[in-house]
């Protein structure tokens, strides 16, 4: 193919792939391990094979850019109260029927003009890595989140931003489905400071039928980040409880026991779902379901359990696991630390796990 002679304009050749015979390539970013034929894309829609090379067609193009509170990621033990510059692109490697960002994550229907490298449909504004980092720095924002859609599908773009950000003293956060490969972790880990991983269910059936993914790689990645990367990358986990799908006592207990086996100090966010995308019939998660899940998680022994997408300051706040004292009061995104020293219980002096100051972490 003529276009194989030089890299296509406007496109970034991927780092995470390998060549296969007859011009095919295999993407190595996530556990789909997509084999991609010439002119086609992986399941995410944005990693595309042109001339036997894999290109990231969303490189430098953000479909959403916002300043959020870090608690919205959600991260409760990582610089509480700080603003975080958050961005995402189109495309995703999962097909969650209940996706709440489906307008961008499930958009895959476009092609690329092989002469110019321009997409044939709007897929985002021009946000090259330098602009992202400059925007954060000029606004005095010290955190950047790769979020809204699965960041591993645009991992080269995230990597290049994160590398520049690290040089400017800005910390980097992934909000992920946890379907990355070990190769992707090795690629991103030197520049990554925190991650929130979705544990969507504890059954393979749920993952296959409702997300198009698999449970086992997610569990392996939570264990990898919670053990191998412990002390370097801060980890929190979120589960969106869907009424009638993943909210049984047995399944909640299974997830809690798994997280306990990794590290009982991992903060676990239990969030309410609402009708979205291809599940308009979904019932909003009852508050009592969240409270029941909270009680089960605490019975298992998890030290930090939080409820989300509901108004419940008592179960959004952080308490000392040693003496029970209130350490951080939260009401929505209003954060009120009660400590005299960051991360230290004001009552008994116990130090809570987390990244509370800019000197902590890497």
C-alpha positions in Angstrom: 0.0 0.0 0.0 1.3 3.4 -1.0 0.5 5.0 2.4 2.9 2.6 4.1 6.0 4.5 2.9 5.7 7.4 5.4 3.7 7.9 8.6 0.3 9.4 7.9 -0.1 13.1 8.7 -2.0 14.0 11.9 -1.7 10.4 13.2 0.6 9.0 15.9 2.0 5.5 15.3 1.2 3.4 18.4 3.9 2.1 20.6 2.0 -0.9 21.9 1.6 -3.3 19.0 3.4 -5.9 17.1 3.5 -6.8 13.3 1.8 -10.0 12.1 2.0 -11.7 8.6 0.2 -10.3 5.6 0.1 -6.7 6.9 -1.9 -7.5 10.0 -0.9 -6.2 13.4 -1.7 -7.2 17.0 -2.5 -4.4 19.5 -0.9 -5.2 22.9 -2.6 -2.4 25.0 -5.5 -4.3 26.4 -6.6 -7.9 27.0 -8.7 -8.1 23.8 -5.3 -8.6 22.0 -7.0 -7.4 18.8 -5.6 -8.8 15.5 -6.2 -5.9 13.1 -6.3 -6.3 9.4 -5.1 -3.6 7.0 -7.5 -0.7 6.9 -9.4 -1.9 10.0 -9.5 -1.0 13.7 -9.4 -2.8 16.9 -12.5 -3.2 19.1 -12.0 0.3 20.5 -12.3 1.9 17.0 -9.4 4.3 17.5 -6.3 2.1 17.1 -6.3 1.5 13.3 -4.0 -0.4 10.9 -2.8 1.6 7.9 -0.2 0.0 5.7 0.8 -2.6 8.3 1.3 -0.1 11.1 -1.0 0.7 14.0 -2.0 4.3 14.5 -3.8 6.1 17.3 -6.3 8.3 15.3 -7.4 10.2 18.4 -3.9 11.4 19.4 -4.0 15.0 20.4 -7.8 15.2 20.1 -9.8 15.4 23.3 -13.6 15.0 23.1 -14.0 16.2 26.7 -11.9 18.5 28.9 -13.1 19.7 32.3 -11.8 20.8 35.7 -13.3 18.5 38.3 -12.7 17.9 42.0 -10.4 14.9 42.5 -13.3 13.4 44.6 -15.3 13.0 41.3 -12.8 10.4 39.9 -13.5 9.1 42.6 -10.3 9.4 44.7 -10.8 10.1 48.5 -7.3 9.4 49.8 -5.3 11.3 47.1 -4.9 15.0 47.6 -8.5 15.6 48.9 -10.1 18.9 47.8 -7.7 19.4 44.9 -8.9 20.4 41.4 -7.9 18.0 38.6 -7.8 18.7 34.9 -9.7 15.8 33.3 -9.8 14.8 29.7 -10.9 11.9 27.5 -11.3 11.0 23.8 -13.8 9.0 21.8 -13.6 5.2 21.7 -13.5 2.5 24.3 -12.4 -1.2 24.5 -15.6 -2.0 26.5 -19.2 -2.0 25.4 -20.9 -1.4 28.7 -24.7 -1.4 28.1 -25.0 0.9 31.2 -22.3 3.4 30.2 -22.8 6.9 31.5 -20.4 8.5 29.0 -21.6 6.6 26.0 -21.9 9.6 23.7 -18.1 9.7 23.5 -16.9 6.3 24.6 -19.2 4.3 22.2 -18.4 6.5 19.2 -16.5 4.4 16.7 -18.1 5.1 13.4 -15.5 7.2 11.5 -12.7 6.6 9.1 -9.5 8.6 8.2 -8.6 10.3 4.9 -5.4 8.5 3.9 -3.9 11.6 2.2 -4.3 14.0 5.1 -4.7 11.8 8.1 -7.8 13.7 9.1 -10.8 11.8 10.5 -14.0 11.9 8.4 -16.1 12.9 11.4 -15.5 15.2 14.4 -13.7 13.3 17.1 -12.5 16.1 19.4 -10.7 19.4 19.6 -7.0 19.8 19.2 -5.4 19.3 22.6 -1.8 18.3 21.9 0.1 17.1 25.1 1.9 20.5 25.4 -1.4 22.4 25.5 -2.8 20.0 28.2 0.2 20.5 30.5 0.4 24.2 29.8 -3.3 24.7 30.6 -2.9 22.9 33.9 0.2 24.8 34.8 -1.3 28.2 34.0 -4.4 27.4 36.0 -2.3 26.3 39.0 -3.7 22.8 38.7 -1.4 20.1 40.0 -3.3 17.0 38.9 -4.3 15.6 35.5 -6.8 12.7 35.0 -7.1 10.5 32.0 -10.8 9.6 32.2 -14.3 9.8 30.7 -13.5 6.9 28.4 -11.0 4.1 28.9 -7.5 5.7 28.7 -5.7 2.5 27.7 -7.2 2.9 24.2 -5.4 6.2 23.9 -2.4 5.2 26.0 0.3 6.8 23.8 -1.5 10.2 24.0 -1.9 9.8 27.8 1.8 8.7 28.1 3.1 11.7 26.3 1.0 14.1 28.4 2.0 12.3 31.6 5.7 12.4 30.8 5.5 16.2 30.2 3.4 16.7 33.3 5.8 14.8 35.5 8.6 17.1 34.4 6.5 20.1 35.6 5.7 18.5 39.0 2.1 17.6 38.0 0.7 14.2 39.1 -1.1 11.8 36.8 -4.3 9.8 37.4 -5.9 7.0 35.4 -9.6 6.2 35.7 -9.8 2.8 34.2 -11.8 -0.4 33.6 -8.7 -2.3 34.6 -8.4 -4.2 31.3 -4.8 -3.2 30.6 -2.0 -5.6 29.7 1.2 -5.9 31.7 2.9 -4.2 28.7 0.6 -1.2 29.1 1.4 -1.0 32.9 5.1 -1.0 32.2 4.6 1.7 29.6 2.6 4.0 31.9 3.7 3.2 35.4 6.9 5.5 35.5 4.6 8.5 35.1 1.5 7.3 36.9 0.6 8.4 40.5 -2.9 7.1 41.2 -5.6 5.0 39.6 -9.2 4.2 40.2 -10.2 0.8 38.7 -13.8 -0.2 38.1 -14.6 -3.6 39.5 -17.9 -3.9 37.6 -19.0 -7.3 38.9 -17.7 -10.6 40.3 -19.0 -12.9 37.6 -17.7 -13.7 34.1 -21.3 -13.7 32.9 -21.9 -10.1 33.8 -18.6 -9.0 32.2 -19.2 -10.9 29.0 -22.9 -10.0 28.5 -23.0 -6.4 29.8 -19.5 -5.1 29.0 -17.9 -7.3 26.3 -14.9 -7.9 28.5 -13.8 -10.5 31.0 -13.4 -10.5 34.8 -10.1 -12.4 35.3 -7.8 -9.7 33.8 -9.5 -7.0 35.9 -8.8 -9.0 39.1 -5.3 -9.6 38.0 -4.8 -5.9 37.4 -6.2 -4.9 40.7 -3.9 -7.3 42.4 -0.9 -6.1 40.3 -1.5 -2.4 41.2 -2.3 -3.2 44.8 0.8 -5.3 45.3 3.5 -4.9 42.7 2.9 -1.1 42.3 2.0 -0.5 45.9 3.8 2.5 47.3 4.3 3.9 43.8 0.7 4.1 42.4 -2.1 4.9 44.8 -5.1 2.6 44.2 -8.9 3.0 44.8 -11.7 0.8 43.4 -15.2 1.6 42.3 -18.2 -0.6 41.8 -21.4 0.6 40.2 -24.2 -1.4 41.8 -26.9 -2.3 39.2 -30.2 -3.3 40.8 -30.8 -7.0 40.1 -27.5 -7.6 38.2 -24.5 -7.4 40.6 -26.0 -6.5 44.0 -26.7 -9.8 45.7 -25.2 -10.4 49.2 -23.1 -13.2 47.8 -21.5 -11.1 45.0 -20.9 -8.1 47.1 -19.2 -10.3 49.7 -17.1 -12.0 47.0 -15.8 -8.6 45.8 -15.1 -7.4 49.3 -13.2 -10.6 50.2 -11.2 -10.3 47.0 -10.2 -6.6 47.8 -9.5 -7.6 51.4 -7.1 -10.3 50.1 -5.2 -7.7 48.1 -5.1 -5.0 50.8 -7.8 -4.2 53.4 -6.9 -0.6 53.2 -7.9 -0.1 49.6 -10.8 2.5 49.5 -13.9 0.9 47.9 -16.5 3.2 46.4 -20.0 1.7 46.1 -22.0 3.9 43.7 -25.6 4.1 42.6 -26.5 3.5 39.0 -29.3 5.1 36.9 -30.9 4.3 33.6 -28.4 5.0 30.7 -27.5 4.1 27.2 -28.9 0.6 26.3 -30.4 0.0 29.7 -33.3 2.5 29.9 -35.2 0.0 32.0 -32.6 -0.1 34.7 -33.9 0.9 38.1 -31.9 3.5 40.1 -30.0 1.7 42.8 -31.9 2.0 46.1 -30.0 3.7 48.9 -30.7 0.7 51.1 -28.8 -1.5 48.6 -25.8 0.7 49.0 -26.1 0.6 52.8 -26.4 -3.2 52.7 -23.3 -3.4 50.6 -21.5 -1.0 52.9 -22.3 -3.2 55.9 -21.1 -6.4 54.1 -17.8 -4.7 53.1 -17.2 -3.6 56.7 -18.1 -7.0 58.1 -15.4 -8.5 55.7 -12.9 -6.1 57.2 -12.4 -3.4 54.6 -11.3 -0.2 56.4 -12.5 2.5 54.0 -15.8 2.1 52.2 -17.7 5.0 50.6 -21.1 5.5 49.0 -21.4 7.5 45.8 -24.0 9.1 43.5 -26.2 9.6 46.6 -26.5 12.2 49.3 -25.1 10.6 52.3 -22.4 12.7 54.1 -22.0 10.1 56.9 -21.0 7.4 54.3 -18.9 9.8 52.2 -16.7 10.9 55.0 -13.4 9.3 56.2 -13.1 7.9 59.7 -10.0 6.7 61.5 -10.1 2.9 61.5 -8.2 2.9 64.8 -10.4 5.0 67.0 -13.4 5.9 64.7 -12.9 9.7 64.8 -14.0 11.8 61.9 -10.9 12.7 59.8 -12.4 14.2 56.6 -16.0 15.3 56.4 -17.5 15.3 52.9 -20.9 16.6 51.7 -21.0 16.1 47.9 -17.8 17.7 46.7 -17.4 19.9 49.7 -14.4 18.6 51.6 -13.5 19.5 55.2 -10.4 17.9 56.7 -10.5 17.8 60.5 -6.8 16.9 60.9 -4.1 19.1 62.3 -1.5 17.3 60.2 -2.5 15.9 56.7 -3.5 12.2 56.9 -3.2 12.0 60.7 -6.1 11.3 62.9 -6.8 14.3 65.1 -7.9 12.1 68.0 -5.4 9.2 68.3 -2.6 10.3 66.0 -2.9 7.2 63.7 -1.7 7.9 60.1 -4.2 6.9 57.5 -3.1 5.3 54.2 -3.2 7.7 51.3 -1.3 10.5 49.5 -2.1 13.6 51.5 0.9 15.9 50.7 2.9 16.8 47.7 6.0 15.3 49.3 4.3 11.9 49.5 4.2 9.4 46.6 6.9 9.4 44.0 
